[in-house]
Amino acid sequence: MKIAILFISLFFALSGCVKGITDPSWIEITEWEMLPNSNIGSLEGEITHNFTDAWVYADGQLVGVFELPVRLPILKEGTTEIKIFPTILNNGIAATKKVYPFVQAYDITVTLVKNQTVVINPTTKHYDGVQFWIEDFEDTSIKFESDPGVSLATLVQANDPAILKYGSYYGLIAINSIDSIYAGYTLETEPLVLPKKGKEVYLEIDYRSTNDLITGLIEHSPTIIKYHPNVQINAQDPSSAVWKKIYIDLKDIVSGTPLAEYYKISLISRLKDSGVSGDVIIDNVKVVHN
Protein backbone atom coordinates (compact mmCIF):
# COMPACT_ATOMS: atom_id res chain seq x y z
CA MET A 1 0.00 0.00 0.00
CA LYS A 2 2.86 2.42 0.79
CA ILE A 3 4.25 1.76 -2.69
CA ALA A 4 0.86 2.52 -4.26
CA ILE A 5 0.53 5.77 -2.28
CA LEU A 6 4.06 6.80 -3.32
CA PHE A 7 3.23 6.02 -6.95
CA ILE A 8 0.06 8.11 -6.79
CA SER A 9 1.87 11.06 -5.21
CA LEU A 10 4.55 10.90 -7.90
CA PHE A 11 1.87 10.63 -10.59
CA PHE A 12 0.16 13.81 -9.45
CA ALA A 13 3.48 15.62 -9.05
CA LEU A 14 4.34 14.82 -12.65
CA SER A 15 0.85 15.32 -14.08
CA GLY A 16 1.16 19.09 -13.60
CA CYS A 17 4.14 19.00 -15.97
CA VAL A 18 2.76 16.39 -18.35
CA LYS A 19 2.00 18.99 -21.08
CA GLY A 20 5.67 19.87 -21.06
CA ILE A 21 6.41 16.31 -22.13
CA THR A 22 3.54 15.65 -24.54
CA ASP A 23 -0.12 16.55 -24.84
CA PRO A 24 -2.05 13.84 -22.98
CA SER A 25 -5.38 12.26 -23.68
CA TRP A 26 -7.87 12.48 -20.82
CA ILE A 27 -10.43 10.22 -19.20
CA GLU A 28 -13.10 11.37 -16.79
CA ILE A 29 -14.51 8.66 -14.52
CA THR A 30 -17.83 9.34 -12.82
CA GLU A 31 -19.06 7.74 -9.58
CA TRP A 32 -19.90 4.04 -9.43
CA GLU A 33 -23.35 2.66 -10.16
CA MET A 34 -24.14 -0.80 -8.81
CA LEU A 35 -26.59 -2.95 -10.74
CA PRO A 36 -28.48 -6.09 -9.70
CA ASN A 37 -27.20 -9.44 -10.91
CA SER A 38 -30.11 -11.25 -12.55
CA ASN A 39 -28.39 -14.61 -11.98
CA ILE A 40 -28.59 -14.03 -8.21
CA GLY A 41 -31.93 -12.24 -8.00
CA SER A 42 -33.43 -11.44 -4.62
CA LEU A 43 -30.73 -13.45 -2.81
CA GLU A 44 -28.44 -10.37 -2.85
CA GLY A 45 -30.99 -8.21 -1.05
CA GLU A 46 -31.13 -4.42 -1.35
CA ILE A 47 -28.52 -3.09 -3.79
CA THR A 48 -26.45 -0.59 -1.83
CA HIS A 49 -22.77 0.27 -2.06
CA ASN A 50 -20.04 2.64 -0.91
CA PHE A 51 -17.44 2.24 -3.65
CA THR A 52 -15.78 5.61 -3.20
CA ASP A 53 -12.61 4.89 -5.13
CA ALA A 54 -11.22 2.93 -8.06
CA TRP A 55 -8.04 1.17 -9.11
CA VAL A 56 -7.55 2.26 -12.73
CA TYR A 57 -5.58 0.44 -15.43
CA ALA A 58 -4.86 1.43 -19.03
CA ASP A 59 -3.86 -1.47 -21.30
CA GLY A 60 -2.94 -3.49 -18.23
CA GLN A 61 -0.71 -0.79 -16.71
CA LEU A 62 -1.67 0.70 -13.34
CA VAL A 63 -2.57 4.38 -13.61
CA GLY A 64 -3.30 4.71 -9.89
CA VAL A 65 -5.94 4.60 -7.16
CA PHE A 66 -8.34 7.54 -7.17
CA GLU A 67 -11.39 8.86 -5.39
CA LEU A 68 -14.28 9.23 -7.83
CA PRO A 69 -15.25 11.29 -9.72
CA VAL A 70 -11.85 12.09 -11.24
CA ARG A 71 -10.30 13.39 -14.48
CA LEU A 72 -6.99 11.78 -15.42
CA PRO A 73 -4.30 12.38 -18.07
CA ILE A 74 -3.35 9.27 -20.01
CA LEU A 75 -0.13 9.24 -22.05
CA LYS A 76 -1.66 7.10 -24.79
CA GLU A 77 -3.51 7.56 -28.07
CA GLY A 78 -5.85 5.39 -30.05
CA THR A 79 -7.62 2.23 -28.96
CA THR A 80 -7.04 1.65 -25.24
CA GLU A 81 -8.51 -0.80 -22.76
CA ILE A 82 -9.52 0.93 -19.52
CA LYS A 83 -10.21 -1.37 -16.58
CA ILE A 84 -11.65 0.04 -13.36
CA PHE A 85 -11.96 -1.91 -10.10
CA PRO A 86 -14.53 -0.98 -7.39
CA THR A 87 -12.62 -0.01 -4.26
CA ILE A 88 -13.71 0.21 -0.62
CA LEU A 89 -12.30 1.76 2.52
CA ASN A 90 -11.51 -1.52 4.27
CA ASN A 91 -13.03 -1.46 7.78
CA GLY A 92 -13.96 2.16 7.11
CA ILE A 93 -10.31 3.29 7.16
CA ALA A 94 -9.32 5.72 4.41
CA ALA A 95 -5.69 4.53 4.44
CA THR A 96 -6.67 0.94 3.61
CA LYS A 97 -8.28 1.11 0.19
CA LYS A 98 -8.96 -2.32 -1.24
CA VAL A 99 -10.55 -3.76 -4.35
CA TYR A 100 -13.82 -5.33 -3.18
CA PRO A 101 -13.55 -9.03 -4.04
CA PHE A 102 -17.23 -9.80 -4.64
CA VAL A 103 -18.05 -7.38 -7.46
CA GLN A 104 -16.96 -7.13 -11.07
CA ALA A 105 -14.50 -4.68 -12.59
CA TYR A 106 -15.70 -2.33 -15.31
CA ASP A 107 -13.88 -3.00 -18.58
CA ILE A 108 -14.24 -0.71 -21.59
CA THR A 109 -12.27 -0.07 -24.77
CA VAL A 110 -12.09 3.60 -25.73
CA THR A 111 -10.42 5.68 -28.42
CA LEU A 112 -8.10 8.25 -26.86
CA VAL A 113 -7.28 11.49 -28.65
CA LYS A 114 -4.73 14.07 -27.49
CA ASN A 115 -6.29 16.97 -25.56
CA GLN A 116 -9.73 15.37 -25.67
CA THR A 117 -11.67 13.82 -22.79
CA VAL A 118 -13.50 10.49 -22.81
CA VAL A 119 -16.19 10.23 -20.12
CA ILE A 120 -16.57 6.80 -18.52
CA ASN A 121 -19.58 5.88 -16.38
CA PRO A 122 -18.51 2.73 -14.51
CA THR A 123 -21.00 0.12 -13.38
CA THR A 124 -20.54 -3.06 -11.38
CA LYS A 125 -22.51 -5.98 -9.98
CA HIS A 126 -21.91 -9.02 -7.80
CA TYR A 127 -20.17 -12.00 -9.33
CA ASP A 128 -22.30 -15.08 -9.95
CA GLY A 129 -22.05 -17.52 -7.06
CA VAL A 130 -21.53 -14.98 -4.27
CA GLN A 131 -23.17 -16.16 -1.03
CA PHE A 132 -25.19 -13.91 1.30
CA TRP A 133 -26.60 -13.96 4.81
CA ILE A 134 -28.96 -11.00 5.17
CA GLU A 135 -30.95 -9.24 7.89
CA ASP A 136 -32.89 -6.39 6.30
CA PHE A 137 -35.56 -6.13 9.04
CA GLU A 138 -38.39 -6.67 6.56
CA ASP A 139 -39.69 -9.82 8.30
CA THR A 140 -41.56 -9.71 11.60
CA SER A 141 -38.96 -11.99 13.19
CA ILE A 142 -35.54 -10.40 13.73
CA LYS A 143 -32.44 -12.59 13.31
CA PHE A 144 -30.75 -11.06 16.39
CA GLU A 145 -31.47 -11.72 20.05
CA SER A 146 -30.41 -9.79 23.14
CA ASP A 147 -28.03 -11.37 25.66
CA PRO A 148 -30.37 -11.85 28.64
CA GLY A 149 -27.56 -11.56 31.18
CA VAL A 150 -26.16 -8.28 29.86
CA SER A 151 -28.45 -6.39 27.55
CA LEU A 152 -30.91 -3.78 28.81
CA ALA A 153 -31.82 -2.34 25.41
CA THR A 154 -33.38 -4.29 22.55
CA LEU A 155 -33.08 -4.32 18.77
CA VAL A 156 -36.50 -3.62 17.22
CA GLN A 157 -38.03 -2.82 13.86
CA ALA A 158 -38.75 0.84 13.16
CA ASN A 159 -39.99 2.84 10.18
CA ASP A 160 -39.83 6.56 10.92
CA PRO A 161 -40.33 8.08 7.43
CA ALA A 162 -37.83 10.84 8.26
CA ILE A 163 -35.13 8.14 8.65
CA LEU A 164 -36.29 5.21 6.47
CA LYS A 165 -34.28 4.78 3.26
CA TYR A 166 -34.42 1.10 2.32
CA GLY A 167 -37.50 -1.12 2.16
CA SER A 168 -40.21 -0.75 4.78
CA TYR A 169 -38.25 -1.13 8.05
CA TYR A 170 -34.83 -0.70 9.62
CA GLY A 171 -33.35 -1.93 12.91
CA LEU A 172 -33.26 0.42 15.90
CA ILE A 173 -31.44 0.22 19.25
CA ALA A 174 -32.31 3.13 21.54
CA ILE A 175 -29.56 3.70 24.12
CA ASN A 176 -30.38 5.90 27.13
CA SER A 177 -29.78 6.16 30.88
CA ILE A 178 -32.23 3.31 31.57
CA ASP A 179 -31.53 1.06 28.57
CA SER A 180 -27.81 1.83 28.78
CA ILE A 181 -26.35 -1.20 27.01
CA TYR A 182 -27.22 -3.47 24.15
CA ALA A 183 -25.44 -6.78 23.72
CA GLY A 184 -26.86 -9.06 21.07
CA TYR A 185 -25.97 -11.72 18.55
CA THR A 186 -27.53 -13.68 15.74
CA LEU A 187 -29.90 -16.49 16.61
CA GLU A 188 -28.79 -20.07 17.13
CA THR A 189 -31.09 -20.90 14.20
CA GLU A 190 -28.98 -18.58 12.00
CA PRO A 191 -25.51 -20.21 12.24
CA LEU A 192 -22.90 -18.72 9.94
CA VAL A 193 -20.69 -21.40 8.40
CA LEU A 194 -17.91 -19.39 6.77
CA PRO A 195 -14.97 -20.28 4.51
CA LYS A 196 -11.48 -20.35 6.06
CA LYS A 197 -7.94 -20.74 4.68
CA GLY A 198 -7.60 -17.07 3.77
CA LYS A 199 -10.89 -16.83 1.87
CA GLU A 200 -12.50 -13.40 1.76
CA VAL A 201 -15.46 -12.81 4.11
CA TYR A 202 -17.11 -9.44 4.74
CA LEU A 203 -19.79 -7.96 6.95
CA GLU A 204 -21.66 -5.10 5.29
CA ILE A 205 -23.83 -2.70 7.30
CA ASP A 206 -25.82 0.35 6.26
CA TYR A 207 -26.07 2.60 9.31
CA ARG A 208 -27.15 5.98 10.61
CA SER A 209 -26.12 5.98 14.26
CA THR A 210 -25.66 8.55 17.01
CA ASN A 211 -24.17 6.00 19.43
CA ASP A 212 -21.06 3.85 18.99
CA LEU A 213 -21.55 0.27 17.86
CA ILE A 214 -18.94 -2.48 18.33
CA THR A 215 -19.15 -5.33 15.82
CA GLY A 216 -17.63 -8.76 16.35
CA LEU A 217 -17.89 -12.48 15.79
CA ILE A 218 -18.64 -15.24 18.30
CA GLU A 219 -16.73 -18.40 17.52
CA HIS A 220 -18.50 -21.70 18.23
CA SER A 221 -16.27 -24.77 18.22
CA PRO A 222 -16.65 -28.19 19.88
CA THR A 223 -14.61 -27.03 22.90
CA ILE A 224 -15.07 -23.27 23.14
CA ILE A 225 -17.37 -20.33 22.61
CA LYS A 226 -15.22 -17.22 22.19
CA TYR A 227 -16.03 -13.58 21.51
CA HIS A 228 -13.86 -11.76 18.96
CA PRO A 229 -14.40 -7.98 18.99
CA ASN A 230 -13.70 -6.43 15.62
CA VAL A 231 -14.56 -2.96 14.26
CA GLN A 232 -16.27 -0.08 16.05
CA ILE A 233 -18.70 2.09 14.08
CA ASN A 234 -18.37 5.56 15.56
CA ALA A 235 -21.35 7.71 16.47
CA GLN A 236 -22.40 10.51 14.14
CA ASP A 237 -23.38 13.99 15.28
CA PRO A 238 -27.20 13.99 15.66
CA SER A 239 -27.47 17.28 13.77
CA SER A 240 -25.78 15.85 10.66
CA ALA A 241 -26.43 12.10 10.82
CA VAL A 242 -26.83 10.46 7.42
CA TRP A 243 -26.97 6.93 6.07
CA LYS A 244 -23.52 5.44 5.48
CA LYS A 245 -22.18 2.00 4.57
CA ILE A 246 -19.21 0.12 5.97
CA TYR A 247 -17.38 -3.00 4.78
CA ILE A 248 -15.93 -4.96 7.71
CA ASP A 249 -13.23 -7.54 6.95
CA LEU A 250 -13.83 -10.86 8.74
CA LYS A 251 -11.14 -12.92 7.00
CA ASP A 252 -8.50 -12.76 9.75
CA ILE A 253 -10.92 -13.81 12.48
CA VAL A 254 -12.48 -16.62 10.46
CA SER A 255 -9.21 -18.02 9.09
CA GLY A 256 -7.59 -17.61 12.50
CA THR A 257 -10.16 -19.91 14.15
CA PRO A 258 -9.75 -23.16 12.20
CA LEU A 259 -11.68 -25.28 14.71
CA ALA A 260 -14.81 -23.12 14.66
CA GLU A 261 -17.85 -24.91 13.31
CA TYR A 262 -19.92 -21.75 12.93
CA TYR A 263 -20.14 -18.12 14.02
CA LYS A 264 -22.60 -15.54 15.25
CA ILE A 265 -22.48 -11.83 14.52
CA SER A 266 -22.15 -9.80 17.71
CA LEU A 267 -23.33 -6.20 18.23
CA ILE A 268 -22.60 -4.16 21.37
CA SER A 269 -23.55 -0.56 22.14
CA ARG A 270 -23.10 1.29 25.45
CA LEU A 271 -24.31 4.65 26.70
CA LYS A 272 -21.71 7.36 26.07
CA ASP A 273 -19.58 8.52 28.99
CA SER A 274 -21.35 11.87 28.71
CA GLY A 275 -24.64 10.14 29.47
CA VAL A 276 -26.24 11.54 26.31
CA SER A 277 -28.77 9.21 24.72
CA GLY A 278 -28.22 7.95 21.19
CA ASP A 279 -29.70 5.60 18.61
CA VAL A 280 -28.08 2.80 16.66
CA ILE A 281 -29.92 2.53 13.34
CA ILE A 282 -28.89 -0.25 10.96
CA ASP A 283 -30.17 -1.92 7.81
CA ASN A 284 -29.09 -4.39 5.14
CA VAL A 285 -26.77 -6.32 7.45
CA LYS A 286 -25.03 -8.80 5.15
CA VAL A 287 -22.32 -11.42 5.51
CA VAL A 288 -20.83 -11.95 2.05
CA HIS A 289 -18.44 -14.65 0.82
CA ASN A 290 -17.85 -17.08 -2.03
C-alpha positions in Angstrom: 0.0 0.0 0.0 2.9 2.4 0.8 4.3 1.8 -2.7 0.9 2.5 -4.3 0.5 5.8 -2.3 4.1 6.8 -3.3 3.2 6.0 -6.9 0.1 8.1 -6.8 1.9 11.1 -5.2 4.5 10.9 -7.9 1.9 10.6 -10.6 0.2 13.8 -9.4 3.5 15.6 -9.1 4.3 14.8 -12.6 0.9 15.3 -14.1 1.2 19.1 -13.6 4.1 19.0 -16.0 2.8 16.4 -18.4 2.0 19.0 -21.1 5.7 19.9 -21.1 6.4 16.3 -22.1 3.5 15.7 -24.5 -0.1 16.6 -24.8 -2.1 13.8 -23.0 -5.4 12.3 -23.7 -7.9 12.5 -20.8 -10.4 10.2 -19.2 -13.1 11.4 -16.8 -14.5 8.7 -14.5 -17.8 9.3 -12.8 -19.1 7.7 -9.6 -19.9 4.0 -9.4 -23.4 2.7 -10.2 -24.1 -0.8 -8.8 -26.6 -3.0 -10.7 -28.5 -6.1 -9.7 -27.2 -9.4 -10.9 -30.1 -11.3 -12.5 -28.4 -14.6 -12.0 -28.6 -14.0 -8.2 -31.9 -12.2 -8.0 -33.4 -11.4 -4.6 -30.7 -13.4 -2.8 -28.4 -10.4 -2.9 -31.0 -8.2 -1.0 -31.1 -4.4 -1.4 -28.5 -3.1 -3.8 -26.4 -0.6 -1.8 -22.8 0.3 -2.1 -20.0 2.6 -0.9 -17.4 2.2 -3.6 -15.8 5.6 -3.2 -12.6 4.9 -5.1 -11.2 2.9 -8.1 -8.0 1.2 -9.1 -7.6 2.3 -12.7 -5.6 0.4 -15.4 -4.9 1.4 -19.0 -3.9 -1.5 -21.3 -2.9 -3.5 -18.2 -0.7 -0.8 -16.7 -1.7 0.7 -13.3 -2.6 4.4 -13.6 -3.3 4.7 -9.9 -5.9 4.6 -7.2 -8.3 7.5 -7.2 -11.4 8.9 -5.4 -14.3 9.2 -7.8 -15.2 11.3 -9.7 -11.9 12.1 -11.2 -10.3 13.4 -14.5 -7.0 11.8 -15.4 -4.3 12.4 -18.1 -3.3 9.3 -20.0 -0.1 9.2 -22.1 -1.7 7.1 -24.8 -3.5 7.6 -28.1 -5.9 5.4 -30.1 -7.6 2.2 -29.0 -7.0 1.6 -25.2 -8.5 -0.8 -22.8 -9.5 0.9 -19.5 -10.2 -1.4 -16.6 -11.7 0.0 -13.4 -12.0 -1.9 -10.1 -14.5 -1.0 -7.4 -12.6 0.0 -4.3 -13.7 0.2 -0.6 -12.3 1.8 2.5 -11.5 -1.5 4.3 -13.0 -1.5 7.8 -14.0 2.2 7.1 -10.3 3.3 7.2 -9.3 5.7 4.4 -5.7 4.5 4.4 -6.7 0.9 3.6 -8.3 1.1 0.2 -9.0 -2.3 -1.2 -10.6 -3.8 -4.4 -13.8 -5.3 -3.2 -13.5 -9.0 -4.0 -17.2 -9.8 -4.6 -18.0 -7.4 -7.5 -17.0 -7.1 -11.1 -14.5 -4.7 -12.6 -15.7 -2.3 -15.3 -13.9 -3.0 -18.6 -14.2 -0.7 -21.6 -12.3 -0.1 -24.8 -12.1 3.6 -25.7 -10.4 5.7 -28.4 -8.1 8.3 -26.9 -7.3 11.5 -28.6 -4.7 14.1 -27.5 -6.3 17.0 -25.6 -9.7 15.4 -25.7 -11.7 13.8 -22.8 -13.5 10.5 -22.8 -16.2 10.2 -20.1 -16.6 6.8 -18.5 -19.6 5.9 -16.4 -18.5 2.7 -14.5 -21.0 0.1 -13.4 -20.5 -3.1 -11.4 -22.5 -6.0 -10.0 -21.9 -9.0 -7.8 -20.2 -12.0 -9.3 -22.3 -15.1 -9.9 -22.0 -17.5 -7.1 -21.5 -15.0 -4.3 -23.2 -16.2 -1.0 -25.2 -13.9 1.3 -26.6 -14.0 4.8 -29.0 -11.0 5.2 -30.9 -9.2 7.9 -32.9 -6.4 6.3 -35.6 -6.1 9.0 -38.4 -6.7 6.6 -39.7 -9.8 8.3 -41.6 -9.7 11.6 -39.0 -12.0 13.2 -35.5 -10.4 13.7 -32.4 -12.6 13.3 -30.8 -11.1 16.4 -31.5 -11.7 20.0 -30.4 -9.8 23.1 -28.0 -11.4 25.7 -30.4 -11.9 28.6 -27.6 -11.6 31.2 -26.2 -8.3 29.9 -28.5 -6.4 27.6 -30.9 -3.8 28.8 -31.8 -2.3 25.4 -33.4 -4.3 22.5 -33.1 -4.3 18.8 -36.5 -3.6 17.2 -38.0 -2.8 13.9 -38.7 0.8 13.2 -40.0 2.8 10.2 -39.8 6.6 10.9 -40.3 8.1 7.4 -37.8 10.8 8.3 -35.1 8.1 8.6 -36.3 5.2 6.5 -34.3 4.8 3.3 -34.4 1.1 2.3 -37.5 -1.1 2.2 -40.2 -0.7 4.8 -38.3 -1.1 8.0 -34.8 -0.7 9.6 -33.3 -1.9 12.9 -33.3 0.4 15.9 -31.4 0.2 19.2 -32.3 3.1 21.5 -29.6 3.7 24.1 -30.4 5.9 27.1 -29.8 6.2 30.9 -32.2 3.3 31.6 -31.5 1.1 28.6 -27.8 1.8 28.8 -26.3 -1.2 27.0 -27.2 -3.5 24.1 -25.4 -6.8 23.7 -26.9 -9.1 21.1 -26.0 -11.7 18.6 -27.5 -13.7 15.7 -29.9 -16.5 16.6 -28.8 -20.1 17.1 -31.1 -20.9 14.2 -29.0 -18.6 12.0 -25.5 -20.2 12.2 -22.9 -18.7 9.9 -20.7 -21.4 8.4 -17.9 -19.4 6.8 -15.0 -20.3 4.5 -11.5 -20.3 6.1 -7.9 -20.7 4.7 -7.6 -17.1 3.8 -10.9 -16.8 1.9 -12.5 -13.4 1.8 -15.5 -12.8 4.1 -17.1 -9.4 4.7 -19.8 -8.0 7.0 -21.7 -5.1 5.3 -23.8 -2.7 7.3 -25.8 0.3 6.3 -26.1 2.6 9.3 -27.1 6.0 10.6 -26.1 6.0 14.3 -25.7 8.5 17.0 -24.2 6.0 19.4 -21.1 3.9 19.0 -21.6 0.3 17.9 -18.9 -2.5 18.3 -19.1 -5.3 15.8 -17.6 -8.8 16.4 -17.9 -12.5 15.8 -18.6 -15.2 18.3 -16.7 -18.4 17.5 -18.5 -21.7 18.2 -16.3 -24.8 18.2 -16.7 -28.2 19.9 -14.6 -27.0 22.9 -15.1 -23.3 23.1 -17.4 -20.3 22.6 -15.2 -17.2 22.2 -16.0 -13.6 21.5 -13.9 -11.8 19.0 -14.4 -8.0 19.0 -13.7 -6.4 15.6 -14.6 -3.0 14.3 -16.3 -0.1 16.0 -18.7 2.1 14.1 -18.4 5.6 15.6 -21.3 7.7 16.5 -22.4 10.5 14.1 -23.4 14.0 15.3 -27.2 14.0 15.7 -27.5 17.3 13.8 -25.8 15.9 10.7 -26.4 12.1 10.8 -26.8 10.5 7.4 -27.0 6.9 6.1 -23.5 5.4 5.5 -22.2 2.0 4.6 -19.2 0.1 6.0 -17.4 -3.0 4.8 -15.9 -5.0 7.7 -13.2 -7.5 6.9 -13.8 -10.9 8.7 -11.1 -12.9 7.0 -8.5 -12.8 9.7 -10.9 -13.8 12.5 -12.5 -16.6 10.5 -9.2 -18.0 9.1 -7.6 -17.6 12.5 -10.2 -19.9 14.1 -9.7 -23.2 12.2 -11.7 -25.3 14.7 -14.8 -23.1 14.7 -17.8 -24.9 13.3 -19.9 -21.8 12.9 -20.1 -18.1 14.0 -22.6 -15.5 15.2 -22.5 -11.8 14.5 -22.1 -9.8 17.7 -23.3 -6.2 18.2 -22.6 -4.2 21.4 -23.5 -0.6 22.1 -23.1 1.3 25.4 -24.3 4.7 26.7 -21.7 7.4 26.1 -19.6 8.5 29.0 -21.4 11.9 28.7 -24.6 10.1 29.5 -26.2 11.5 26.3 -28.8 9.2 24.7 -28.2 7.9 21.2 -29.7 5.6 18.6 -28.1 2.8 16.7 -29.9 2.5 13.3 -28.9 -0.2 11.0 -30.2 -1.9 7.8 -29.1 -4.4 5.1 -26.8 -6.3 7.4 -25.0 -8.8 5.2 -22.3 -11.4 5.5 -20.8 -11.9 2.1 -18.4 -14.6 0.8 -17.9 -17.1 -2.0 
